[in-house]
Amino acid sequence: MKADAILDTLGLYCPMPIVKTAKKIKDLKIGQVLEVISDDEGIKEDMPAWCKRTGNEFLRIEEGEGEYRVYVRKSK
């Protein structure tokens, strides 16, 4: 999936990936996609919950070797 911006949160654990996502997504325009790279397994539950709470669109998670790539579309 093509992202408009990438946020590397490797080595950071809850709640920092979400905190950094909230800050970074403010720089995007509505409809743009943010890719968040994380090695925190908690992101699988935290990011969909954050998207639901904030009104942004959770697109998907890709799991790789020891890392997750999460895609979020700015919706508001």
N, CA, C, O and CB atoms as a CASP TS submission, in Angstrom:
PFRMAT TS
TARGET T0000
AUTHOR 0000-0000-0000
METHOD Language model
MODEL 1
PARENT N/A
ATOM      1  N   MET     1       0.849  -1.181   0.000  1.00  0.00           N
ATOM      2  CA  MET     1       0.000   0.000   0.000  1.00  0.00           C
ATOM      3  C   MET     1       0.892   1.242   0.000  1.00  0.00           C
ATOM      4  O   MET     1       1.883   1.310   0.728  1.00  0.00           O
ATOM      5  CB  MET     1      -0.965   0.000   1.228  1.00  0.00           C
ATOM      6  N   LYS     2       0.532   2.199  -0.812  1.00  0.00           N
ATOM      7  CA  LYS     2       1.310   3.437  -0.891  1.00  0.00           C
ATOM      8  C   LYS     2       0.857   4.401   0.203  1.00  0.00           C
ATOM      9  O   LYS     2      -0.335   4.663   0.369  1.00  0.00           O
ATOM     10  CB  LYS     2       1.163   4.094  -2.291  1.00  0.00           C
ATOM     11  N   ALA     3       1.817   4.912   0.929  1.00  0.00           N
ATOM     12  CA  ALA     3       1.534   5.877   1.994  1.00  0.00           C
ATOM     13  C   ALA     3       2.048   7.253   1.587  1.00  0.00           C
ATOM     14  O   ALA     3       3.023   7.376   0.846  1.00  0.00           O
ATOM     15  CB  ALA     3       2.177   5.430   3.335  1.00  0.00           C
ATOM     16  N   ASP     4       1.376   8.277   2.086  1.00  0.00           N
ATOM     17  CA  ASP     4       1.808   9.653   1.832  1.00  0.00           C
ATOM     18  C   ASP     4       2.890  10.090   2.812  1.00  0.00           C
ATOM     19  O   ASP     4       3.659  11.010   2.532  1.00  0.00           O
ATOM     20  CB  ASP     4       0.617  10.606   1.915  1.00  0.00           C
ATOM     21  N   ALA     5       2.943   9.421   3.969  1.00  0.00           N
ATOM     22  CA  ALA     5       3.952   9.725   4.986  1.00  0.00           C
ATOM     23  C   ALA     5       4.241   8.449   5.767  1.00  0.00           C
ATOM     24  O   ALA     5       3.387   7.570   5.881  1.00  0.00           O
ATOM     25  CB  ALA     5       3.474  10.875   5.943  1.00  0.00           C
ATOM     26  N   ILE     6       5.449   8.360   6.300  1.00  0.00           N
ATOM     27  CA  ILE     6       5.872   7.192   7.075  1.00  0.00           C
ATOM     28  C   ILE     6       6.351   7.661   8.436  1.00  0.00           C
ATOM     29  O   ILE     6       7.072   8.652   8.553  1.00  0.00           O
ATOM     30  CB  ILE     6       6.992   6.393   6.337  1.00  0.00           C
ATOM     31  N   LEU     7       5.935   6.929   9.467  1.00  0.00           N
ATOM     32  CA  LEU     7       6.339   7.218  10.839  1.00  0.00           C
ATOM     33  C   LEU     7       6.996   5.973  11.417  1.00  0.00           C
ATOM     34  O   LEU     7       6.347   4.936  11.552  1.00  0.00           O
ATOM     35  CB  LEU     7       5.122   7.667  11.709  1.00  0.00           C
ATOM     36  N   ASP     8       8.271   6.066  11.758  1.00  0.00           N
ATOM     37  CA  ASP     8       9.022   4.950  12.333  1.00  0.00           C
ATOM     38  C   ASP     8       8.951   5.037  13.855  1.00  0.00           C
ATOM     39  O   ASP     8       9.482   5.971  14.455  1.00  0.00           O
ATOM     40  CB  ASP     8      10.505   4.959  11.845  1.00  0.00           C
ATOM     41  N   THR     9       8.290   4.054  14.477  1.00  0.00           N
ATOM     42  CA  THR     9       8.209   4.024  15.941  1.00  0.00           C
ATOM     43  C   THR     9       8.893   2.774  16.495  1.00  0.00           C
ATOM     44  O   THR     9       8.584   2.333  17.602  1.00  0.00           O
ATOM     45  CB  THR     9       6.736   4.072  16.401  1.00  0.00           C
ATOM     46  N   LEU    10       9.812   2.211  15.735  1.00  0.00           N
ATOM     47  CA  LEU    10      10.529   1.020  16.195  1.00  0.00           C
ATOM     48  C   LEU    10      11.241   1.317  17.510  1.00  0.00           C
ATOM     49  O   LEU    10      11.877   2.361  17.662  1.00  0.00           O
ATOM     50  CB  LEU    10      11.543   0.541  15.127  1.00  0.00           C
ATOM     51  N   GLY    11      11.128   0.391  18.455  1.00  0.00           N
ATOM     52  CA  GLY    11      11.765   0.564  19.756  1.00  0.00           C
ATOM     53  C   GLY    11      10.916   1.316  20.761  1.00  0.00           C
ATOM     54  O   GLY    11      11.291   1.423  21.928  1.00  0.00           O
ATOM     55  N   LEU    12       9.778   1.840  20.330  1.00  0.00           N
ATOM     56  CA  LEU    12       8.884   2.570  21.232  1.00  0.00           C
ATOM     57  C   LEU    12       7.703   1.680  21.608  1.00  0.00           C
ATOM     58  O   LEU    12       7.209   0.901  20.793  1.00  0.00           O
ATOM     59  CB  LEU    12       8.386   3.890  20.575  1.00  0.00           C
ATOM     60  N   TYR    13       7.267   1.810  22.847  1.00  0.00           N
ATOM     61  CA  TYR    13       6.170   0.977  23.327  1.00  0.00           C
ATOM     62  C   TYR    13       5.047   1.843  23.858  1.00  0.00           C
ATOM     63  O   TYR    13       5.233   3.022  24.157  1.00  0.00           O
ATOM     64  CB  TYR    13       6.654   0.011  24.410  1.00  0.00           C
ATOM     65  N   CYS    14       3.880   1.236  23.970  1.00  0.00           N
ATOM     66  CA  CYS    14       2.657   1.905  24.398  1.00  0.00           C
ATOM     67  C   CYS    14       2.934   2.860  25.561  1.00  0.00           C
ATOM     68  O   CYS    14       3.556   2.476  26.551  1.00  0.00           O
ATOM     69  CB  CYS    14       1.598   0.870  24.802  1.00  0.00           C
ATOM     70  N   PRO    15       2.477   4.084  25.438  1.00  0.00           N
ATOM     71  CA  PRO    15       1.571   4.641  24.433  1.00  0.00           C
ATOM     72  C   PRO    15       2.275   5.431  23.334  1.00  0.00           C
ATOM     73  O   PRO    15       1.607   6.084  22.532  1.00  0.00           O
ATOM     74  CB  PRO    15       0.570   5.523  25.103  1.00  0.00           C
ATOM     75  N   MET    16       3.591   5.389  23.276  1.00  0.00           N
ATOM     76  CA  MET    16       4.328   6.289  22.378  1.00  0.00           C
ATOM     77  C   MET    16       3.999   6.140  20.886  1.00  0.00           C
ATOM     78  O   MET    16       3.909   7.162  20.206  1.00  0.00           O
ATOM     79  CB  MET    16       5.784   6.069  22.566  1.00  0.00           C
ATOM     80  N   PRO    17       3.814   4.935  20.333  1.00  0.00           N
ATOM     81  CA  PRO    17       3.442   4.883  18.915  1.00  0.00           C
ATOM     82  C   PRO    17       2.141   5.634  18.618  1.00  0.00           C
ATOM     83  O   PRO    17       2.018   6.274  17.574  1.00  0.00           O
ATOM     84  CB  PRO    17       3.304   3.436  18.473  1.00  0.00           C
ATOM     85  N   ILE    18       1.177   5.558  19.529  1.00  0.00           N
ATOM     86  CA  ILE    18      -0.093   6.261  19.338  1.00  0.00           C
ATOM     87  C   ILE    18       0.105   7.766  19.515  1.00  0.00           C
ATOM     88  O   ILE    18      -0.444   8.555  18.746  1.00  0.00           O
ATOM     89  CB  ILE    18      -1.160   5.737  20.329  1.00  0.00           C
ATOM     90  N   VAL    19       0.872   8.164  20.504  1.00  0.00           N
ATOM     91  CA  VAL    19       1.143   9.586  20.743  1.00  0.00           C
ATOM     92  C   VAL    19       1.814  10.199  19.509  1.00  0.00           C
ATOM     93  O   VAL    19       1.427  11.279  19.063  1.00  0.00           O
ATOM     94  CB  VAL    19       2.043   9.774  22.005  1.00  0.00           C
ATOM     95  N   LYS    20       2.807   9.516  18.966  1.00  0.00           N
ATOM     96  CA  LYS    20       3.514  10.031  17.791  1.00  0.00           C
ATOM     97  C   LYS    20       2.617  10.014  16.545  1.00  0.00           C
ATOM     98  O   LYS    20       2.712  10.902  15.698  1.00  0.00           O
ATOM     99  CB  LYS    20       4.786   9.206  17.534  1.00  0.00           C
ATOM    100  N   THR    21       1.752   9.007  16.438  1.00  0.00           N
ATOM    101  CA  THR    21       0.799   8.955  15.323  1.00  0.00           C
ATOM    102  C   THR    21      -0.142  10.148  15.377  1.00  0.00           C
ATOM    103  O   THR    21      -0.391  10.796  14.361  1.00  0.00           O
ATOM    104  CB  THR    21      -0.008   7.638  15.351  1.00  0.00           C
ATOM    105  N   ALA    22      -0.663  10.437  16.560  1.00  0.00           N
ATOM    106  CA  ALA    22      -1.595  11.561  16.730  1.00  0.00           C
ATOM    107  C   ALA    22      -0.940  12.874  16.311  1.00  0.00           C
ATOM    108  O   ALA    22      -1.587  13.727  15.704  1.00  0.00           O
ATOM    109  CB  ALA    22      -2.075  11.653  18.197  1.00  0.00           C
ATOM    110  N   LYS    23       0.327  13.034  16.631  1.00  0.00           N
ATOM    111  CA  LYS    23       1.043  14.261  16.273  1.00  0.00           C
ATOM    112  C   LYS    23       1.316  14.315  14.762  1.00  0.00           C
ATOM    113  O   LYS    23       1.111  15.347  14.124  1.00  0.00           O
ATOM    114  CB  LYS    23       2.372  14.356  17.059  1.00  0.00           C
ATOM    115  N   LYS    24       1.778  13.200  14.205  1.00  0.00           N
ATOM    116  CA  LYS    24       2.157  13.155  12.785  1.00  0.00           C
ATOM    117  C   LYS    24       0.953  13.317  11.862  1.00  0.00           C
ATOM    118  O   LYS    24       1.053  13.964  10.819  1.00  0.00           O
ATOM    119  CB  LYS    24       2.865  11.841  12.474  1.00  0.00           C
ATOM    120  N   ILE    25      -0.182  12.735  12.238  1.00  0.00           N
ATOM    121  CA  ILE    25      -1.348  12.773  11.349  1.00  0.00           C
ATOM    122  C   ILE    25      -1.882  14.194  11.190  1.00  0.00           C
ATOM    123  O   ILE    25      -2.574  14.490  10.216  1.00  0.00           O
ATOM    124  CB  ILE    25      -2.456  11.857  11.884  1.00  0.00           C
ATOM    125  N   LYS    26      -1.567  15.069  12.132  1.00  0.00           N
ATOM    126  CA  LYS    26      -1.978  16.474  12.024  1.00  0.00           C
ATOM    127  C   LYS    26      -1.323  17.160  10.829  1.00  0.00           C
ATOM    128  O   LYS    26      -1.857  18.136  10.304  1.00  0.00           O
ATOM    129  CB  LYS    26      -1.629  17.229  13.309  1.00  0.00           C
ATOM    130  N   ASP    27      -0.164  16.650  10.396  1.00  0.00           N
ATOM    131  CA  ASP    27       0.556  17.229   9.257  1.00  0.00           C
ATOM    132  C   ASP    27      -0.036  16.811   7.909  1.00  0.00           C
ATOM    133  O   ASP    27       0.297  17.396   6.878  1.00  0.00           O
ATOM    134  CB  ASP    27       2.016  16.826   9.315  1.00  0.00           C
ATOM    135  N   LEU    28      -0.910  15.803   7.913  1.00  0.00           N
ATOM    136  CA  LEU    28      -1.472  15.284   6.671  1.00  0.00           C
ATOM    137  C   LEU    28      -2.771  15.992   6.303  1.00  0.00           C
ATOM    138  O   LEU    28      -3.427  16.601   7.147  1.00  0.00           O
ATOM    139  CB  LEU    28      -1.713  13.785   6.789  1.00  0.00           C
ATOM    140  N   LYS    29      -3.121  15.897   5.039  1.00  0.00           N
ATOM    141  CA  LYS    29      -4.401  16.411   4.555  1.00  0.00           C
ATOM    142  C   LYS    29      -5.430  15.284   4.621  1.00  0.00           C
ATOM    143  O   LYS    29      -5.071  14.106   4.600  1.00  0.00           O
ATOM    144  CB  LYS    29      -4.275  16.973   3.097  1.00  0.00           C
ATOM    145  N   ILE    30      -6.698  15.646   4.698  1.00  0.00           N
ATOM    146  CA  ILE    30      -7.761  14.647   4.714  1.00  0.00           C
ATOM    147  C   ILE    30      -7.636  13.760   3.477  1.00  0.00           C
ATOM    148  O   ILE    30      -7.473  14.248   2.358  1.00  0.00           O
ATOM    149  CB  ILE    30      -9.160  15.325   4.770  1.00  0.00           C
ATOM    150  N   GLY    31      -7.716  12.455   3.698  1.00  0.00           N
ATOM    151  CA  GLY    31      -7.607  11.483   2.616  1.00  0.00           C
ATOM    152  C   GLY    31      -6.221  10.897   2.451  1.00  0.00           C
ATOM    153  O   GLY    31      -6.060   9.868   1.796  1.00  0.00           O
ATOM    154  N   GLN    32      -5.211  11.537   3.037  1.00  0.00           N
ATOM    155  CA  GLN    32      -3.855  11.009   2.923  1.00  0.00           C
ATOM    156  C   GLN    32      -3.662   9.841   3.888  1.00  0.00           C
ATOM    157  O   GLN    32      -4.357   9.724   4.898  1.00  0.00           O
ATOM    158  CB  GLN    32      -2.815  12.116   3.201  1.00  0.00           C
ATOM    159  N   VAL    33      -2.694   8.974   3.548  1.00  0.00           N
ATOM    160  CA  VAL    33      -2.437   7.759   4.312  1.00  0.00           C
ATOM    161  C   VAL    33      -1.097   7.856   5.032  1.00  0.00           C
ATOM    162  O   VAL    33      -0.087   8.265   4.460  1.00  0.00           O
ATOM    163  CB  VAL    33      -2.462   6.529   3.395  1.00  0.00           C
ATOM    164  N   LEU    34      -1.122   7.466   6.303  1.00  0.00           N
ATOM    165  CA  LEU    34       0.085   7.405   7.132  1.00  0.00           C
ATOM    166  C   LEU    34       0.434   5.945   7.367  1.00  0.00           C
ATOM    167  O   LEU    34      -0.423   5.150   7.753  1.00  0.00           O
ATOM    168  CB  LEU    34      -0.115   8.156   8.490  1.00  0.00           C
ATOM    169  N   GLU    35       1.694   5.591   7.133  1.00  0.00           N
ATOM    170  CA  GLU    35       2.202   4.259   7.443  1.00  0.00           C
ATOM    171  C   GLU    35       2.997   4.364   8.741  1.00  0.00           C
ATOM    172  O   GLU    35       3.936   5.154   8.838  1.00  0.00           O
ATOM    173  CB  GLU    35       3.089   3.686   6.271  1.00  0.00           C
ATOM    174  N   VAL    36       2.621   3.574   9.730  1.00  0.00           N
ATOM    175  CA  VAL    36       3.313   3.556  11.015  1.00  0.00           C
ATOM    176  C   VAL    36       4.041   2.222  11.131  1.00  0.00           C
ATOM    177  O   VAL    36       3.425   1.162  11.024  1.00  0.00           O
ATOM    178  CB  VAL    36       2.313   3.769  12.214  1.00  0.00           C
ATOM    179  N   ILE    37       5.350   2.278  11.350  1.00  0.00           N
ATOM    180  CA  ILE    37       6.157   1.068  11.510  1.00  0.00           C
ATOM    181  C   ILE    37       6.437   0.899  12.996  1.00  0.00           C
ATOM    182  O   ILE    37       6.929   1.815  13.655  1.00  0.00           O
ATOM    183  CB  ILE    37       7.496   1.145  10.678  1.00  0.00           C
ATOM    184  N   SER    38       6.118  -0.287  13.519  1.00  0.00           N
ATOM    185  CA  SER    38       6.265  -0.520  14.953  1.00  0.00           C
ATOM    186  C   SER    38       6.689  -1.961  15.219  1.00  0.00           C
ATOM    187  O   SER    38       6.387  -2.863  14.437  1.00  0.00           O
ATOM    188  CB  SER    38       4.951  -0.204  15.689  1.00  0.00           C
ATOM    189  N   ASP    39       7.386  -2.164  16.323  1.00  0.00           N
ATOM    190  CA  ASP    39       7.684  -3.521  16.778  1.00  0.00           C
ATOM    191  C   ASP    39       6.949  -3.828  18.086  1.00  0.00           C
ATOM    192  O   ASP    39       7.246  -4.819  18.754  1.00  0.00           O
ATOM    193  CB  ASP    39       9.203  -3.705  16.963  1.00  0.00           C
ATOM    194  N   ASP    40       6.000  -2.983  18.441  1.00  0.00           N
ATOM    195  CA  ASP    40       5.174  -3.168  19.638  1.00  0.00           C
ATOM    196  C   ASP    40       3.917  -3.942  19.250  1.00  0.00           C
ATOM    197  O   ASP    40       3.071  -3.429  18.518  1.00  0.00           O
ATOM    198  CB  ASP    40       4.803  -1.790  20.290  1.00  0.00           C
ATOM    199  N   GLU    41       3.794  -5.172  19.737  1.00  0.00           N
ATOM    200  CA  GLU    41       2.648  -6.014  19.395  1.00  0.00           C
ATOM    201  C   GLU    41       1.322  -5.374  19.803  1.00  0.00           C
ATOM    202  O   GLU    41       0.284  -5.662  19.205  1.00  0.00           O
ATOM    203  CB  GLU    41       2.787  -7.375  20.057  1.00  0.00           C
ATOM    204  N   GLY    42       1.351  -4.515  20.809  1.00  0.00           N
ATOM    205  CA  GLY    42       0.147  -3.843  21.271  1.00  0.00           C
ATOM    206  C   GLY    42      -0.489  -2.956  20.223  1.00  0.00           C
ATOM    207  O   GLY    42      -1.664  -2.607  20.336  1.00  0.00           O
ATOM    208  N   ILE    43       0.270  -2.588  19.205  1.00  0.00           N
ATOM    209  CA  ILE    43      -0.266  -1.700  18.170  1.00  0.00           C
ATOM    210  C   ILE    43      -1.409  -2.359  17.407  1.00  0.00           C
ATOM    211  O   ILE    43      -2.247  -1.670  16.825  1.00  0.00           O
ATOM    212  CB  ILE    43       0.840  -1.290  17.197  1.00  0.00           C
ATOM    213  N   LYS    44      -1.448  -3.694  17.405  1.00  0.00           N
ATOM    214  CA  LYS    44      -2.513  -4.408  16.691  1.00  0.00           C
ATOM    215  C   LYS    44      -3.886  -4.097  17.281  1.00  0.00           C
ATOM    216  O   LYS    44      -4.883  -4.090  16.559  1.00  0.00           O
ATOM    217  CB  LYS    44      -2.259  -5.921  16.730  1.00  0.00           C
ATOM    218  N   GLU    45      -3.944  -3.845  18.566  1.00  0.00           N
ATOM    219  CA  GLU    45      -5.207  -3.481  19.216  1.00  0.00           C
ATOM    220  C   GLU    45      -5.318  -1.972  19.419  1.00  0.00           C
ATOM    221  O   GLU    45      -6.398  -1.396  19.290  1.00  0.00           O
ATOM    222  CB  GLU    45      -5.336  -4.197  20.561  1.00  0.00           C
ATOM    223  N   ASP    46      -4.193  -1.341  19.736  1.00  0.00           N
ATOM    224  CA  ASP    46      -4.210   0.090  20.054  1.00  0.00           C
ATOM    225  C   ASP    46      -4.583   0.968  18.861  1.00  0.00           C
ATOM    226  O   ASP    46      -5.361   1.911  19.009  1.00  0.00           O
ATOM    227  CB  ASP    46      -2.862   0.509  20.578  1.00  0.00           C
ATOM    228  N   MET    47      -4.037   0.669  17.681  1.00  0.00           N
ATOM    229  CA  MET    47      -4.278   1.544  16.536  1.00  0.00           C
ATOM    230  C   MET    47      -5.728   1.503  16.051  1.00  0.00           C
ATOM    231  O   MET    47      -6.302   2.563  15.805  1.00  0.00           O
ATOM    232  CB  MET    47      -3.356   1.164  15.403  1.00  0.00           C
ATOM    233  N   PRO    48      -6.351   0.319  15.902  1.00  0.00           N
ATOM    234  CA  PRO    48      -7.771   0.330  15.514  1.00  0.00           C
ATOM    235  C   PRO    48      -8.645   1.071  16.532  1.00  0.00           C
ATOM    236  O   PRO    48      -9.579   1.776  16.153  1.00  0.00           O
ATOM    237  CB  PRO    48      -8.279  -1.105  15.350  1.00  0.00           C
ATOM    238  N   ALA    49      -8.340   0.910  17.819  1.00  0.00           N
ATOM    239  CA  ALA    49      -9.111   1.600  18.864  1.00  0.00           C
ATOM    240  C   ALA    49      -8.912   3.108  18.764  1.00  0.00           C
ATOM    241  O   ALA    49      -9.872   3.868  18.891  1.00  0.00           O
ATOM    242  CB  ALA    49      -8.698   1.100  20.269  1.00  0.00           C
ATOM    243  N   TRP    50      -7.676   3.545  18.537  1.00  0.00           N
ATOM    244  CA  TRP    50      -7.397   4.979  18.406  1.00  0.00           C
ATOM    245  C   TRP    50      -8.127   5.556  17.194  1.00  0.00           C
ATOM    246  O   TRP    50      -8.702   6.642  17.270  1.00  0.00           O
ATOM    247  CB  TRP    50      -5.874   5.230  18.284  1.00  0.00           C
ATOM    248  N   CYS    51      -8.103   4.825  16.077  1.00  0.00           N
ATOM    249  CA  CYS    51      -8.788   5.298  14.868  1.00  0.00           C
ATOM    250  C   CYS    51     -10.280   5.450  15.116  1.00  0.00           C
ATOM    251  O   CYS    51     -10.882   6.444  14.710  1.00  0.00           O
ATOM    252  CB  CYS    51      -8.545   4.332  13.696  1.00  0.00           C
ATOM    253  N   LYS    52     -10.870   4.482  15.773  1.00  0.00           N
ATOM    254  CA  LYS    52     -12.304   4.545  16.071  1.00  0.00           C
ATOM    255  C   LYS    52     -12.617   5.750  16.956  1.00  0.00           C
ATOM    256  O   LYS    52     -13.608   6.450  16.746  1.00  0.00           O
ATOM    257  CB  LYS    52     -12.774   3.243  16.757  1.00  0.00           C
ATOM    258  N   ARG    53     -11.764   5.978  17.938  1.00  0.00           N
ATOM    259  CA  ARG    53     -11.962   7.073  18.887  1.00  0.00           C
ATOM    260  C   ARG    53     -11.781   8.443  18.235  1.00  0.00           C
ATOM    261  O   ARG    53     -12.457   9.402  18.609  1.00  0.00           O
ATOM    262  CB  ARG    53     -10.997   6.929  20.053  1.00  0.00           C
ATOM    263  N   THR    54     -10.880   8.540  17.269  1.00  0.00           N
ATOM    264  CA  THR    54     -10.558   9.840  16.679  1.00  0.00           C
ATOM    265  C   THR    54     -11.257  10.099  15.346  1.00  0.00           C
ATOM    266  O   THR    54     -11.196  11.213  14.827  1.00  0.00           O
ATOM    267  CB  THR    54      -9.077   9.947  16.487  1.00  0.00           C
ATOM    268  N   GLY    55     -11.916   9.092  14.791  1.00  0.00           N
ATOM    269  CA  GLY    55     -12.606   9.275  13.522  1.00  0.00           C
ATOM    270  C   GLY    55     -11.723   9.106  12.300  1.00  0.00           C
ATOM    271  O   GLY    55     -12.145   9.417  11.186  1.00  0.00           O
ATOM    272  N   ASN    56     -10.501   8.617  12.490  1.00  0.00           N
ATOM    273  CA  ASN    56      -9.638   8.322  11.352  1.00  0.00           C
ATOM    274  C   ASN    56      -9.904   6.888  10.894  1.00  0.00           C
ATOM    275  O   ASN    56     -10.447   6.081  11.649  1.00  0.00           O
ATOM    276  CB  ASN    56      -8.132   8.523  11.720  1.00  0.00           C
ATOM    277  N   GLU    57      -9.522   6.576   9.661  1.00  0.00           N
ATOM    278  CA  GLU    57      -9.844   5.270   9.089  1.00  0.00           C
ATOM    279  C   GLU    57      -8.667   4.310   9.218  1.00  0.00           C
ATOM    280  O   GLU    57      -7.589   4.546   8.673  1.00  0.00           O
ATOM    281  CB  GLU    57     -10.244   5.415   7.618  1.00  0.00           C
ATOM    282  N   PHE    58      -8.894   3.227   9.948  1.00  0.00           N
ATOM    283  CA  PHE    58      -7.909   2.152  10.052  1.00  0.00           C
ATOM    284  C   PHE    58      -8.010   1.325   8.777  1.00  0.00           C
ATOM    285  O   PHE    58      -9.073   0.782   8.474  1.00  0.00           O
ATOM    286  CB  PHE    58      -8.144   1.263  11.338  1.00  0.00           C
ATOM    287  N   LEU    59      -6.913   1.224   8.027  1.00  0.00           N
ATOM    288  CA  LEU    59      -6.947   0.511   6.756  1.00  0.00           C
ATOM    289  C   LEU    59      -6.511  -0.939   6.891  1.00  0.00           C
ATOM    290  O   LEU    59      -7.241  -1.847   6.493  1.00  0.00           O
ATOM    291  CB  LEU    59      -6.072   1.210   5.751  1.00  0.00           C
ATOM    292  N   ARG    60      -5.318  -1.166   7.455  1.00  0.00           N
ATOM    293  CA  ARG    60      -4.845  -2.541   7.633  1.00  0.00           C
ATOM    294  C   ARG    60      -3.521  -2.573   8.378  1.00  0.00           C
ATOM    295  O   ARG    60      -2.858  -1.557   8.584  1.00  0.00           O
ATOM    296  CB  ARG    60      -4.698  -3.237   6.278  1.00  0.00           C
ATOM    297  N   ILE    61      -3.169  -3.803   8.775  1.00  0.00           N
ATOM    298  CA  ILE    61      -1.863  -4.063   9.384  1.00  0.00           C
ATOM    299  C   ILE    61      -1.183  -5.145   8.558  1.00  0.00           C
ATOM    300  O   ILE    61      -1.795  -6.154   8.208  1.00  0.00           O
ATOM    301  CB  ILE    61      -1.999  -4.497  10.897  1.00  0.00           C
ATOM    302  N   GLU    62       0.079  -4.924   8.254  1.00  0.00           N
ATOM    303  CA  GLU    62       0.908  -5.944   7.616  1.00  0.00           C
ATOM    304  C   GLU    62       1.929  -6.395   8.649  1.00  0.00           C
ATOM    305  O   GLU    62       2.654  -5.573   9.209  1.00  0.00           O
ATOM    306  CB  GLU    62       1.609  -5.401   6.306  1.00  0.00           C
ATOM    307  N   GLU    63       1.988  -7.698   8.903  1.00  0.00           N
ATOM    308  CA  GLU    63       2.947  -8.231   9.870  1.00  0.00           C
ATOM    309  C   GLU    63       4.148  -8.784   9.125  1.00  0.00           C
ATOM    310  O   GLU    63       4.014  -9.568   8.186  1.00  0.00           O
ATOM    311  CB  GLU    63       2.299  -9.328  10.756  1.00  0.00           C
ATOM    312  N   GLY    64       5.335  -8.356   9.569  1.00  0.00           N
ATOM    313  CA  GLY    64       6.574  -8.843   8.982  1.00  0.00           C
ATOM    314  C   GLY    64       7.409  -9.508  10.059  1.00  0.00           C
ATOM    315  O   GLY    64       6.888  -9.892  11.106  1.00  0.00           O
ATOM    316  N   GLU    65       8.676  -9.643   9.810  1.00  0.00           N
ATOM    317  CA  GLU    65       9.579 -10.272  10.771  1.00  0.00           C
ATOM    318  C   GLU    65       9.874  -9.311  11.912  1.00  0.00           C
ATOM    319  O   GLU    65      10.764  -8.467  11.815  1.00  0.00           O
ATOM    320  CB  GLU    65      10.888 -10.713  10.085  1.00  0.00           C
ATOM    321  N   GLY    66       9.117  -9.449  12.994  1.00  0.00           N
ATOM    322  CA  GLY    66       9.356  -8.634  14.178  1.00  0.00           C
ATOM    323  C   GLY    66       8.863  -7.207  14.090  1.00  0.00           C
ATOM    324  O   GLY    66       9.169  -6.395  14.963  1.00  0.00           O
ATOM    325  N   GLU    67       8.102  -6.883  13.048  1.00  0.00           N
ATOM    326  CA  GLU    67       7.569  -5.527  12.949  1.00  0.00           C
ATOM    327  C   GLU    67       6.194  -5.526  12.291  1.00  0.00           C
ATOM    328  O   GLU    67       5.796  -6.469  11.607  1.00  0.00           O
ATOM    329  CB  GLU    67       8.530  -4.632  12.162  1.00  0.00           C
ATOM    330  N   TYR    68       5.498  -4.441  12.527  1.00  0.00           N
ATOM    331  CA  TYR    68       4.155  -4.251  11.989  1.00  0.00           C
ATOM    332  C   TYR    68       4.140  -2.958  11.191  1.00  0.00           C
ATOM    333  O   TYR    68       4.760  -1.967  11.576  1.00  0.00           O
ATOM    334  CB  TYR    68       3.082  -4.221  13.125  1.00  0.00           C
ATOM    335  N   ARG    69       3.429  -2.983  10.082  1.00  0.00           N
ATOM    336  CA  ARG    69       3.210  -1.778   9.282  1.00  0.00           C
ATOM    337  C   ARG    69       1.712  -1.519   9.299  1.00  0.00           C
ATOM    338  O   ARG    69       0.919  -2.314   8.794  1.00  0.00           O
ATOM    339  CB  ARG    69       3.763  -1.935   7.800  1.00  0.00           C
ATOM    340  N   VAL    70       1.346  -0.395   9.887  1.00  0.00           N
ATOM    341  CA  VAL    70      -0.058  -0.050  10.075  1.00  0.00           C
ATOM    342  C   VAL    70      -0.389   1.124   9.159  1.00  0.00           C
ATOM    343  O   VAL    70       0.379   2.081   9.063  1.00  0.00           O
ATOM    344  CB  VAL    70      -0.364   0.296  11.570  1.00  0.00           C
ATOM    345  N   TYR    71      -1.534   1.044   8.491  1.00  0.00           N
ATOM    346  CA  TYR    71      -1.943   2.087   7.557  1.00  0.00           C
ATOM    347  C   TYR    71      -3.220   2.752   8.051  1.00  0.00           C
ATOM    348  O   TYR    71      -4.220   2.092   8.332  1.00  0.00           O
ATOM    349  CB  TYR    71      -2.147   1.507   6.143  1.00  0.00           C
ATOM    350  N   VAL    72      -3.158   4.077   8.149  1.00  0.00           N
ATOM    351  CA  VAL    72      -4.267   4.878   8.660  1.00  0.00           C
ATOM    352  C   VAL    72      -4.536   6.016   7.674  1.00  0.00           C
ATOM    353  O   VAL    72      -3.610   6.698   7.237  1.00  0.00           O
ATOM    354  CB  VAL    72      -3.952   5.436  10.093  1.00  0.00           C
ATOM    355  N   ARG    73      -5.802   6.212   7.331  1.00  0.00           N
ATOM    356  CA  ARG    73      -6.181   7.332   6.459  1.00  0.00           C
ATOM    357  C   ARG    73      -6.762   8.450   7.316  1.00  0.00           C
ATOM    358  O   ARG    73      -7.665   8.222   8.121  1.00  0.00           O
ATOM    359  CB  ARG    73      -7.210   6.880   5.368  1.00  0.00           C
ATOM    360  N   LYS    74      -6.239   9.654   7.137  1.00  0.00           N
ATOM    361  CA  LYS    74      -6.778  10.807   7.859  1.00  0.00           C
ATOM    362  C   LYS    74      -8.173  11.102   7.318  1.00  0.00           C
ATOM    363  O   LYS    74      -8.358  11.307   6.118  1.00  0.00           O
ATOM    364  CB  LYS    74      -5.842  12.059   7.716  1.00  0.00           C
ATOM    365  N   SER    75      -9.141  11.120   8.216  1.00  0.00           N
ATOM    366  CA  SER    75     -10.534  11.283   7.788  1.00  0.00           C
ATOM    367  C   SER    75     -11.171  12.574   8.256  1.00  0.00           C
ATOM    368  O   SER    75     -12.258  12.928   7.799  1.00  0.00           O
ATOM    369  CB  SER    75     -11.348  10.138   8.282  1.00  0.00           C
ATOM    370  N   LYS    76     -10.510  13.289   9.163  1.00  0.00           N
ATOM    371  CA  LYS    76     -11.094  14.554   9.617  1.00  0.00           C
ATOM    372  C   LYS    76     -10.026  15.506  10.085  1.00  0.00           C
ATOM    373  O   LYS    76     -10.333  16.622  10.503  1.00  0.00           O
ATOM    374  CB  LYS    76     -12.096  14.317  10.734  1.00  0.00           C
TER
END
